[in-house]
Amino acid sequence: MDWLRSRDVPVPPYQTCHRDDVLRVAREIGFPNVIKADSKETHISDAGGVILNLRTEADVTAAAGQIAALPGDRVIVMRFTPGQEIVAGTFIHAHLGVTLMVGSGGQWVELLNDVRFVSLPATLDELSRALAGTTIGGALKSGLRGASGFDAAVAFLGRLASAAVEHCDHIAQIELNPVTVGKHGATAVDAAVFAKV
């Protein structure tokens, strides 16, 4: 998340803190918020490592037992940004070079297999077409059942693509799932960035 934020890829306000400081940090971040285990593991939500939509100080206090059960002494407190979920990432393809992937995200990413790929660098029009070619992108573009934020999602992909191309000498892969898209814009709420070895 720090790497993304320092390269102008949108992320929600967040802080890492000791579990004992959660309430103070939640006040500083602002409600509603999310509390997550500070872990390098993937699928931490499947293991109970994410507590969503804590709307008040009372909610944080009520979740104290769950917070205490999170692994490690440190947690991440993040502003809750609900919306439609996309997956986005970049990797180095053996023939295409730096490549961006985008599609339907969240917990369904592996089941739906609804992704498109774009060789980078790419124009915003190319990124827009790739997103629009997915189920989630079509819903965002058409405003299906109140979905919004298609243009913000395309702008997000543009920033991600620029960061990936600029740092491809030492970054092998970026995985963002989910990126939430809605009235707030588009923000990466979970991230893994892998250095070349």
C-alpha positions in Angstrom: 0.0 0.0 0.0 2.9 2.4 0.8 4.5 1.7 -2.6 1.2 2.4 -4.4 0.5 5.6 -2.4 4.0 7.0 -3.1 3.4 6.5 -6.8 0.0 8.2 -7.0 -2.0 5.0 -7.3 -5.2 5.7 -5.2 -5.5 3.9 -1.9 -7.9 4.7 1.0 -6.5 6.5 4.1 -4.9 3.9 6.4 -2.4 3.4 9.2 -0.6 0.4 10.6 -0.7 0.3 14.4 -0.5 -1.9 17.5 -3.7 -3.7 18.3 -4.0 -1.6 21.5 -4.1 1.6 19.5 -6.9 0.6 17.1 -9.6 2.9 18.6 -7.4 6.0 18.6 -6.3 5.3 15.0 -9.9 4.6 13.9 -10.8 8.0 15.1 -8.0 9.6 13.2 -8.7 7.7 10.0 -12.5 8.4 10.3 -15.5 6.1 10.1 -16.5 3.8 8.7 -13.3 1.7 8.6 -11.9 -1.7 8.2 -9.4 -3.5 10.4 -7.1 -6.1 8.8 -4.4 -8.4 9.9 -1.0 -7.0 8.9 0.0 -10.1 7.0 1.9 -11.0 3.8 -0.5 -14.0 3.4 -3.1 -13.9 0.6 -6.8 -14.6 1.2 -6.6 -13.2 4.7 -10.4 -12.6 4.6 -11.0 -16.3 4.3 -9.1 -16.8 7.6 -11.1 -14.1 9.4 -8.3 -11.6 9.1 -10.6 -8.7 7.9 -13.3 -6.9 9.9 -15.5 -4.7 7.7 -17.6 -1.6 8.0 -17.0 -0.6 11.6 -19.1 2.6 11.6 -18.6 3.9 15.1 -16.4 3.8 18.1 -18.9 1.4 19.7 -18.5 -0.9 16.7 -14.7 -1.0 17.2 -15.1 -1.6 20.9 -17.6 -4.4 20.2 -15.1 -6.0 17.7 -12.3 -6.0 20.3 -12.4 -9.8 20.6 -12.1 -10.3 16.9 -9.3 -7.7 16.8 -7.5 -9.6 19.6 -7.7 -12.8 17.6 -6.0 -11.4 14.5 -2.5 -12.8 14.1 0.5 -10.7 15.2 0.6 -7.5 17.3 0.0 -5.1 14.5 -3.0 -4.4 12.4 -4.0 -2.1 9.5 -6.9 0.4 10.1 -8.3 1.6 6.8 -11.2 3.8 5.6 -14.0 1.6 4.4 -14.7 2.3 0.7 -17.5 0.1 -0.5 -18.3 -0.4 -4.2 -18.1 -2.7 -7.1 -14.9 -4.9 -6.9 -12.4 -5.2 -9.8 -9.1 -7.0 -9.8 -6.1 -5.3 -11.4 -2.5 -6.2 -11.7 0.6 -6.2 -13.8 3.3 -8.8 -14.6 6.2 -9.3 -17.0 5.2 -11.6 -19.9 7.9 -13.5 -21.7 6.9 -12.1 -25.1 4.6 -9.1 -24.4 6.7 -7.5 -21.7 4.9 -5.5 -19.1 1.3 -6.5 -19.2 -1.8 -5.3 -17.3 -4.7 -7.6 -16.3 -8.1 -6.3 -15.2 -11.5 -8.0 -14.5 -14.2 -8.9 -12.1 -12.6 -9.0 -8.6 -13.2 -9.8 -5.0 -13.9 -13.3 -3.8 -15.2 -14.4 -7.2 -12.0 -13.7 -9.2 -10.9 -17.3 -9.5 -14.4 -18.6 -10.2 -15.5 -16.1 -12.8 -12.3 -16.0 -14.9 -13.5 -12.7 -16.3 -10.3 -10.8 -17.1 -8.7 -9.0 -20.0 -5.0 -8.3 -20.7 -3.3 -5.3 -22.2 0.4 -5.0 -23.2 1.9 -1.8 -21.7 2.5 1.0 -22.3 -1.2 1.5 -23.3 -3.4 4.5 -23.9 -6.4 5.2 -21.7 -8.7 4.2 -24.6 -7.0 0.8 -24.7 -7.4 0.4 -21.0 -11.0 1.5 -21.2 -11.8 -1.1 -23.9 -10.2 -3.8 -21.8 -12.2 -2.9 -18.7 -15.4 -2.5 -20.8 -14.9 -6.0 -22.2 -15.4 -7.6 -18.7 -18.6 -8.3 -17.0 -17.9 -5.8 -14.2 -16.6 -3.2 -16.6 -19.8 -3.5 -18.6 -21.9 -3.0 -15.5 -19.8 0.0 -14.4 -20.0 1.6 -17.9 -23.8 1.1 -18.2 -24.6 2.1 -14.6 -26.3 -1.3 -14.1 -28.3 -1.1 -10.8 -26.6 2.1 -9.7 -23.0 0.9 -10.5 -20.8 3.9 -11.1 -17.1 4.9 -11.4 -16.1 3.6 -14.8 -14.1 6.6 -15.7 -12.4 6.6 -12.3 -11.5 3.0 -12.8 -9.9 3.7 -16.1 -7.9 6.6 -14.6 -6.9 4.2 -11.8 -5.7 1.7 -14.4 -3.7 4.4 -16.1 -1.8 5.2 -12.9 -1.2 1.6 -12.2 0.1 1.0 -15.7 2.4 4.1 -15.5 3.9 2.9 -12.2 4.4 -0.6 -13.5 6.2 0.6 -16.7 8.3 3.1 -14.8 9.5 0.5 -12.2 9.6 -2.6 -14.4 13.4 -3.0 -13.9 12.8 -4.0 -10.3 9.1 -4.8 -9.9 8.0 -8.2 -11.3 4.4 -8.2 -10.4 1.6 -6.2 -8.8 -1.6 -7.8 -7.5 -4.6 -5.6 -6.4 -7.7 -7.4 -5.3 -10.0 -5.9 -4.7 -10.0 -2.4 -6.1 -13.3 -0.9 -5.1 -15.1 1.4 -7.6 -18.0 3.7 -6.8 -18.9 7.2 -5.8 -15.6 7.6 -4.0 -13.7 6.9 -7.2 -11.5 3.8 -7.5 -9.1 2.7 -4.7 -6.9 -0.3 -4.1 -7.9 -1.8 -0.7 -5.6 -4.8 -0.8 -2.2 -5.1 -2.5 0.8 -7.3 -3.1 3.9 -5.9 -4.8 6.6 -8.4 -5.8 10.2 -7.3 -6.4 12.3 -9.1 -9.1 14.7 -11.6 -7.6 
